[in-house]
Amino acid sequence: MTRVVLVDDHQMFRTGVKAELGGGVEIVGEAGDVDEAVAVIRAAEPDVVLLDVHLPGGGGIEVLRRLHGAVRSRFLALSVSDAAEDVIGVVRGGARGYVTKTISGPELTDAIGRVADGDAVFSPRLAGFVLDAFAATDAPAVDPELDQITQRERDVLRLIARGYAYKEIARELFISVKTVETHVSSVLRKLQLSNRHELSRWAAARRLV
């Protein structure tokens, strides 16, 4: 039986997935954020990881980055999102497939088995999109630095580049000033930059403004 770790930040969704999968696979671990996911996957060494794209701590891409070359598990993205940047990002990061949360229980069980066997699996609507995206001459360029920045960090970074003060950013994004500071510190650390002025230049160079 295929051994699976389920990674999603919503407990109720994880419970629902387990119910849908029934006895078709063996759930050997669960996680709700990036740090927890990395630890559980390392410990359980599952055949397949069902990985949500948007997770606290950096998202599914961060999980893939931190475990790259460290485990033999195969990753299948399971997300409500079918946005181009999400699909391309996790596939580029090493996922073997991407299915949306509209998938049925039997279909998901089948997808898990196929990924465990080494196949690449995509929801029908996404398969053609993925091929087109990677074949297109204007497909998004690989940018390792940008890939490690979460969507929320990008939101903060975009407003910093526009000259917003921390209090203004907090109001705009409905978060606390402390949370803004935490996101800024995280981005500075990831990009190895020193201050918000360097962040602004970095964002402008990538047209994030």
Solvent accessible surface area in square Angstrom, and as a share of the most:
residue,aa,sasa,rsa
1,M,159,0.71
2,T,27,0.16
3,R,80,0.29
4,V,0,0.00
5,V,0,0.00
6,L,1,0.01
7,V,1,0.01
8,D,1,0.01
9,D,53,0.28
10,H,112,0.50
11,Q,101,0.45
12,M,169,0.75
13,F,56,0.23
14,R,27,0.10
15,T,72,0.42
16,G,34,0.32
17,V,9,0.05
18,K,67,0.28
19,A,79,0.61
20,E,112,0.50
21,L,8,0.04
22,G,51,0.49
23,G,61,0.59
24,G,39,0.38
25,V,10,0.06
26,E,80,0.36
27,I,49,0.25
28,V,42,0.24
29,G,14,0.14
30,E,47,0.21
31,A,1,0.00
32,G,16,0.15
33,D,49,0.25
34,V,0,0.00
35,D,94,0.49
36,E,80,0.36
37,A,0,0.00
38,V,12,0.07
39,A,60,0.47
40,V,35,0.20
41,I,0,0.00
42,R,123,0.45
43,A,90,0.70
44,A,21,0.16
45,E,115,0.52
46,P,4,0.03
47,D,62,0.32
48,V,0,0.00
49,V,0,0.00
50,L,1,0.00
51,L,1,0.01
52,D,10,0.05
53,V,7,0.04
54,H,89,0.40
55,L,14,0.07
56,P,71,0.44
57,G,62,0.59
58,G,12,0.12
59,G,9,0.09
60,G,0,0.00
61,I,39,0.20
62,E,14,0.06
63,V,0,0.00
64,L,7,0.03
65,R,132,0.48
66,R,85,0.31
67,L,4,0.02
68,H,151,0.68
69,G,79,0.76
70,A,51,0.39
71,V,29,0.17
72,R,238,0.87
73,S,13,0.09
74,R,94,0.34
75,F,15,0.06
76,L,0,0.00
77,A,1,0.00
78,L,4,0.02
79,S,1,0.00
80,V,120,0.69
81,S,19,0.12
82,D,59,0.31
83,A,45,0.35
84,A,46,0.36
85,E,95,0.43
86,D,14,0.07
87,V,0,0.00
88,I,8,0.04
89,G,6,0.06
90,V,0,0.00
91,V,34,0.19
92,R,67,0.24
93,G,27,0.26
94,G,44,0.42
95,A,9,0.07
96,R,94,0.34
97,G,0,0.00
98,Y,0,0.00
99,V,2,0.01
100,T,23,0.13
101,K,54,0.23
102,T,128,0.74
103,I,39,0.20
104,S,50,0.32
105,G,4,0.04
106,P,104,0.66
107,E,100,0.45
108,L,6,0.03
109,T,38,0.22
110,D,79,0.41
111,A,3,0.02
112,I,0,0.00
113,G,26,0.25
114,R,104,0.38
115,V,0,0.00
116,A,25,0.19
117,D,120,0.62
118,G,22,0.21
119,D,70,0.36
120,A,57,0.44
121,V,7,0.04
122,F,47,0.20
123,S,16,0.10
124,P,129,0.81
125,R,170,0.62
126,L,3,0.02
127,A,40,0.31
128,G,38,0.36
129,F,67,0.28
130,V,12,0.07
131,L,131,0.65
132,D,97,0.50
133,A,14,0.11
134,F,102,0.43
135,A,84,0.65
136,A,43,0.33
137,T,150,0.87
138,D,121,0.62
139,A,34,0.26
140,P,80,0.50
141,A,88,0.68
142,V,102,0.58
143,D,31,0.16
144,P,98,0.62
145,E,63,0.28
146,L,34,0.17
147,D,34,0.18
148,Q,36,0.16
149,I,5,0.02
150,T,28,0.17
151,Q,75,0.34
152,R,93,0.34
153,E,10,0.04
154,R,41,0.15
155,D,33,0.17
156,V,2,0.01
157,L,2,0.01
158,R,65,0.24
159,L,11,0.06
160,I,3,0.02
161,A,24,0.19
162,R,126,0.46
163,G,59,0.56
164,Y,65,0.25
165,A,49,0.38
166,Y,61,0.23
167,K,140,0.59
168,E,73,0.33
169,I,0,0.00
170,A,8,0.06
171,R,161,0.59
172,E,94,0.42
173,L,28,0.14
174,F,185,0.77
175,I,41,0.21
176,S,60,0.39
177,V,53,0.30
178,K,145,0.62
179,T,48,0.28
180,V,0,0.00
181,E,68,0.31
182,T,76,0.44
183,H,35,0.16
184,V,7,0.04
185,S,63,0.40
186,S,15,0.10
187,V,3,0.02
188,L,35,0.17
189,R,164,0.60
190,K,45,0.19
191,L,11,0.06
192,Q,164,0.73
193,L,46,0.23
194,S,88,0.57
195,N,62,0.32
196,R,68,0.25
197,H,124,0.56
198,E,48,0.21
199,L,1,0.01
200,S,29,0.19
201,R,156,0.57
202,W,23,0.08
203,A,0,0.00
204,A,56,0.44
205,A,79,0.61
206,R,78,0.28
207,R,225,0.82
208,L,21,0.11
209,V,74,0.43
